Amino acid sequence: MPNNIDLWDRETWDAIRRARAITYGDIAEATGITYKAVSKWFYSERNPSLRSQILMAKCLGIPLTEALKNITDPSVRAAIRSVIL
């Protein structure tokens, strides 16, 4: 896994997804979003919500403390806490 994980980068998502043999279906189930919507995230046709990105990171096994350490906006941090807890 890369040292500096960028939670917002599709290439990072896809590299980790492939390395761990996680399917779009697995991500769809973990996020509660349709398979079609998830595939659009990976093909840059749509952007996942913050909540979906966090749930996807959990599904991909990305350590959230590392991925989110540079986020300082209090409202974003509150949204993240609401999903993690």
Secondary structure, 3 states (H helix, E strand, C coil): CCCCCCCCCHHHHHHHHHHCCCCHHHHHHHHCCCHHHHHHHHCCCCCCCHHHHHHHHHHHCCCHHHHCCCCCCHHHHHHHHHHHC
